[in-house]
């Protein structure tokens, strides 16, 4: 019974061997018949060779659009002016709800459009790039202190400091919103225990509203830092 199984298995191997050689057009290798394990390895190699290799796609960094909220009288003239500013047609505009979104393909073109819109005093806003976003932390000291130079002297790369106001009394409070660059390690900030001969305490910045509101135009969806609209 064992002999029959062996003979049957060899016949299957031999038949499979000649079929594979006929399909692939390769010259017969009779050593593969003697070593069925090698035949299986060859089949696996052939299958792996047929599988398409996955191409590693490099994700392109998203460039935030420029949202022109001012009503455009002549849309055709607006497109023509963008072509002259960029000296290129490599941009896209989207008109929706009386707003025009301008999408550029590089950061240099984006800044060129922003500078021109600022020069012409056009109402618009944009957004912060993901890699340029900042961290926020709350510092508690005394009201009316100039803390930026002091923190920069301690090695903290400060973007901006805002003296928060008390809602009840509408006056400057003892709390400050400190904005630092994204790569800043907050542990280094927590080590600072004093500024301008005043003891300070640090607290985590807790955003009360999940929806971003601009304190310049009072609209939602963008921040004051990226707003170039008429203040309200």
N, C-alpha and C positions, 0 to 999 in steps of 0.2 A: 504493500500500500504506500509506503514511503517512496519506493522507486517510482511508482506511477505519478505521485505528486511532483517529484523532482523532474520527471520527463515532461509533464504538462507545463510546469513552470518554465522550463527551458524553452519549450515550444513558443510560449507566450512572449518570452523575452526576445527570441529570435525573430518572430513575426513583427513585434513592435519595433525591433531594431531596423529591419529592412524597410518598414513603412516610413520610419523617421528619416532614413537615408534617402528614400525616394522623394519625399516631400521637400527636404532641405537641399537636395542636390549635392550633398557631400559624398566624398569617396568613402567606401565602407571601411570601418575599423573593427576587425574581427576580435581584437582584444577586449572590446566592450561586451561581446557576448560572453566571454569567459568571466568577466567581472560585472555582474548586474548592478552592483552598487555604483560603479563608475558611470554606467548608463544613466542611472537616476540622477547623478550629479550633473551630467551633461544636459539632461532634459531641464533640470532646474536652472542651469546657466542660460539655456536658450530662452526659457520663459522670462528670466530676469532681464535678458537683453531686449526682449520685445516690449517690456513695460516702459512707458514714457517717463522720463525723469522729471520730477517736479522742479520747476524753475522758481528760484527764490526771488520774489518780487520786493523791490525796495519801495517802501511807502513814501509817497511824496508828502512833504509837510504842507498842511492846509494853510492857505493864505486867506485871512478874513476879508470879506467883501466891504466895500464902501457904500453906505446907504444914503442916497441923496433924498432928503425929505422935502426939499423945496420943489414946487411944481415947475416942470420944465415946459416952457412954451413951445420951442421948436426942437423936437426930439432928433430930427435929422441933423440939425446944426450941432446939437450936443455930441452926437456920435462923431461928427467930423472934427470937432475940437479935441476930443479924446485921442483921435488918430494923430492929430498934429502934436499933441503933448507928448505922446509916447513914441511918435515916429514909427508906429507899428499898428497892425490890425489884430495883434495877439491879445485880445481881451474880449469879455462877454458882458452884455448888459441884460438885466431882467427887470421888466416893468410890471409892478403889481401894487394895487391899492394906493395909487398916486405916489408911489415911491419907486426909485430907480436904484437897483443894486448893480454895482460895477465890480466884476471879478477880473482880477489880473493874474497873470501866470508867474510873476516873480515879485519879490518884495521891493525891488528898485522901482518898478512901474507903479506899484501901489503908493509909494512915497511921493512919486512925481505927481500923481493925480491928487493926493491930499494937499500938497503944497499949492497946486493951481487952484483948487477949490477954496482954500484958505485965502488966497490972494484975491479971488473974485468974491469973497464973502458969501459963499453958497452954504445954505444950511445942510449939514450932513452929520452922520456919526459912523463910527466903525467899531471894531472889536480888538481886543488884545490877543496876540498870538499865544498859543499854549506854552511855548518855550519862554515867553516874556512875562508870564503871569507872576504875580508877587505873593509873598506871604504877609499875613497881618497878625499882629500881636498887640496886646493892650499893656501899656505901662501906667502905673499909678504912682504919682509923685505929688507935686504941688502945681496949682494953675499958673499959667503965664511964664513957664520956663522955656528957654531956647535949648532944646536937648539934642538937636541934630548934630551939631559940631562935636558935642561931648561924646555921643555914641560912635561917630566916625573916628574920633581919636582912640576909642577903645577897639577899633578894628571892625566895626559893624558897617556894612555897606548899606546905608539908609537911602531909600528912594524918596520917602515923604513921611512927615509926621503931622498929624491933625490933632489939635486940642479939642477933644469932644466937649459938647455943651450939655449942660443939665437941662432936661426937658421941663422939669417943674419950674425952675427959676429962670431958664433961658440965659444962663451965664456960663462962662468957661468953667469946666469941672476940673478935678485933679487927675482925670484919666486922659490918656493920649493913645491914639491909634498909630502904631508904628508900622510902616510898610517897608519890607526888605526884599531883596532879590530872592528868586525861587531857590537858588542853590545854597542860601544861607542856612547854616546849622543853628536851629533855635536853642540848642543846649549851650552854645557859646553866649547867647544873649542872656539866658537865665543866670549866668555866672556874674553878671554885672549887678552889684548891690547898691550902687549910688551914682548920682549925677548932679553936678553943680552943687556940691556939698549938701545934697538932699538924699535921704534914703528912698529907694524905689522898690516897687514890687511889680512882678510880671504876672499876667493872667492870659489865658487862652481867649483868642478872639472868637466870639460866638455870633454868627450871623443870624439876626432875628427874622429877616424876611428871606425866603428861599428865592424869590424873584428879584432880580437886580433892578434897581430904580436909579435913574440919573437925577442928581440933585441940581442940575443946571436947567434942563428942559422939563423935568418932572415926568418924563416918559419912562416906560419900562423896557427892559431887554438889553440895555447897555449902561455903561458907567460914565461918570462925569469926566474921567480922564480922556475918554475917546469921543467926547461930544463937542461939536462945533456948530451948535444951533443957538438960536436966540434964547437967552435966559428968561425964565418965568418965575 
